[in-house]
Amino acid sequence: MRSPAPIARPFLVVPKRPPSATRAGTGDRPSSGYVLARRDRCDATKGPVIHVADCDRTPHDVRPVEPDLARKILTNGRPYFDACEFCRPDTELRIDLD
């Protein structure tokens, strides 16, 4: 029996966070307005999630994303990329995803 075809994912290069990209007093939280976080490492069908940088629901291994790139990801990368349901970066970026 053949395995199913791999899921096509959009290709996006997100730069790694430089050491100076943290805000004072927030530990390892990035200073840009938005971050990209993996949703679930065990399930390849669930893509990354865009969060506002100070969202309480972000995991520790996040990468900073500039506002223009976050807007581009949320408008063109659906349904693979998703916006956080709690901090709602799509609302802050004035994007209607519904």
N, C-alpha and C positions, 0 to 999 in steps of 0.2 A: 504494500500500500504506500502510495506517495504522500509525502508531507505537503501541507497546503503551501501555496505561494506566499512569500514574505509580504508583509504589509508595507506599502509604499509610504515613505515618510518624507516630508519636505526637508531639504538640506539647508541648514542655517549654521553659520559660524558665529559663535558667541565668544568674545575674548575672555580669557581668564582674568580673575580679579587681581589687580596689583596690590601689593602689601599696604600701600598708602590709601587705599580706597575705603577705609573704615572711618566711622564717625567717632569722635571722642566720647568715651563713656558708654558705648554700646557694644563693646567686645568686637566680634567679627562681623557685625552688620555692615553692609556696603553703604556708601554715601550717595549713590545715584538714586533716582526716584523710584526705580523699579528693579525687581530681581526675577531671575528665571530659576525655577526649582524643579527637580525631578519629582514626579508624582509617586511612582511605585517601581522600584527596581526589579521586582519579580514579574510584573505584568507588562509586556512590551506593547500592548495595545493602548495603554494609557500614556499620553504624552506629557510633556512638561507643563507647568503652570506658571503664569505671570502673577507676581504679587507686588503690592506697594512695599517699598523697602522696610518700613517699620511695622509690617503685619506680624501679628503674634503667631500665625499659623505656618510661618516659613521654617523649613528644616535648616540645619546648620550648613549644608553644602549647597549654597546658592551662588549664582553669578550675577553681577550687576548688568543691567540693560538700560541703555539711554532711552528717554521718552519716545524719540522718533522710531527707534527699533522696536520698542514695546508696542507702539501703535501699529506698525507694519506687521508684526507677528500676530497680533490679535485680529487684524482685519483679513490678512491673507493666509494665515496658517491654520485656520479652522478646518476640520474639527480636531486636528492633531494637537494643537496648542489650545490651552484653555485659560480663562481668567479665574482668579481665586474668588470663591463665593462669599468670603467674609470681608475682605478689604476692597473688593470691586475696583480693580485698576481700570477696567473698561469705562466705568462711570467717571473716574477722575480724568481719563484721557478723552472724554466726550465721544465715546464710541457706542453705538447701539448694536449689541450682539444678538439680540432676540429676533 
